[in-house]
Amino acid sequence: MTPSSLPFSGLLRSKRGVNALLRWCGGALRSPGGTSSPVSPARMPPPGARRCSASSSGDTTAWLWSVYHQTKRQSEDLTQILSSNSVNPDTIFANNETSLHDIEIYGFDYDYTLAFYSSHLHTLIFNIARDILIQEHRYPAGLREYEYIPDFVVRGLHYDVQKALLMKIDAFHYIQLGTVYSDFYGKSSHGHTMKQFMDIFSLPEMTLLCCVNDYFMKHNIDYEPVHLYKDVKEAIGDVHVKGIMYRAVEADIEKYICYGEQTHAVLRKLSENGKKMFLITNSPFDFVDRGMNYIVGKDWRSLFDVVIVQADKPGFFNDRRKPFRRVTDKGVLLWDRIHHLEKGQIYKQGNLYEFLRLTGWRGSKVLYFGDHIYSDLAVRKDIVFKVSCIEISSHVDLNTLNNPSVFCPLFAVLPRMQCYPASQAVVQQWIKEREHMRSRTKDIFNGQFGSLFRTYHNPTYFSRRLSRFADIYMASLSCLLKYDLQHTFFPRRTPLQHESPFWPEQTCVNAMNLPIESRRSKTE
């Protein structure tokens, strides 16, 4: 059974819901025959309001306030219905039409795709990296006062290395709070290096950067931001490269890895349906083996046709020079040339082009799951395979999106009200309330940076990259259990600005007979 992901679907099946929508839109929805639903005279503007003359300014102002209060009451009724038809967090969302019927081979990343970690892991990474800064880079011992804050940052943020600023940028390259323009892909227009943090492992790094900056500012310490970024990056890298994190997780695996019963169920489901599977991860074999034994069982390797560790993604997808090497169960690297990728064997490094040549797996019959947009998903899908993003934090946004407070009627009536000269005082008051609603909505998702997917009314830069590279995306791999393997995911048709007949600004405006262009008198 496919979970419903359309909040309006249940609404339109409900007579009460249809009536609420008609009331909300002022009765402007057209029937199949092309006629409009009748508009109540109480909802029509007074004659003087249409002329916008100076003599009728008082009537216009009073009418605008009546429209505002009425719209607000009606939208509150609608919000209650919308909240009962909420988005299901187990839904798989499609950016591109994808049919599971065509998929014969399933590929997976390991960290945050097959293996899900508890919040203790980020605390561990933060604490170790903080101590490395103090012990090896001679940073102040006072930094030990800072602890990891789980909900401080979100994925997809940009960091200005030379100015030590962490910021959220929308799809049009504007910073959330206003008017500062920023280029992308590594450099700003002023030559400042911009780093985008895309994966879940980056959350402790962003938090540590903010904590060190905060300490320096509080203690009036002059410092070089470029050095700070380099040192924090190196400290975080040491946690992984030196194996500190791997040893800690293996020593207390129940504390750090969430038991993967659903991951096991997904792999079994695919195997029982005759699907081939492969694993490509940057993690070392011992770490993966320990985790998969815990999640799936000692026979986990029998489920996969190809296992590749320490792949060095994203270089794996672009660098043709590194050949595959076979690894023994004891971690010994063999020197023989690889002519076939055999089931039951473990391979290290390699590159995508050799992988395609040795397996013949490519095109729409292959679906690869990963969590990092650039390291896992930014591949040439036309010649490689379809990709899916496991967006582990998206379920937070989806659940919060179902909060009725997110809906605001002002977004529907404000754009066209400004055409009335007499309405400026009213419009300014509404703009203030809209700003309050924006701040309130931001706090619902994340107090510092708001939603992962949206910056006010624009999609975030992260959201745009996600829609560019991922064919489908979901909160976790377990979402696959809700769907039949013959299911086809269809993207929703998102209307362009001029296309939708059911657009709140248009329907509300039509219902109130508001003019498209300003009708100012000659005197004004």
Secondary structure, DSSP 8 states (H G I E B T S, - for coil): ------HHHHHHH-HHHHHHHHHHTTT--B-TTS-B----GGGS--HHHHHT-GGGHHHHHHHHHHHHHHHHHHHHHHHHHHHTS---TT--EESS-EEGGG--EEEE-SBTTTB-B-HHHHHHHHHHHHHHHHHHS---GGGGG----TTS--TT-EEETTTTEEE-BBTTSBBTTS--B---TTB-TTS-BEEE--STTHHHHHHHHHHHHHHHHHTT----HHHHHHHHHHHHHHHHHTSHHHHHHHHTHHHHB---HHHHHHHHHHHHTT-EEEEE-SS-HHHHHHHHHHHT-TTGGGG-SEEEES--TTHHHH--S--EEEE-TT--B--S--S---TT-EEEE--HHHHHHHH---EEEEEEEES-IIIII-S-TTTSEEEEEE-TTHHHHHHHHT-GGG--THHHHHHHHTT-GGGHHHHHHHHHHHHHHHHHHHHHH-TTT--SSEETTEEBHHHHHHHHH-SEEES-GGGGGGS-TT-EE-------TTT-SS-HHHHHHHHTT--SS----S--
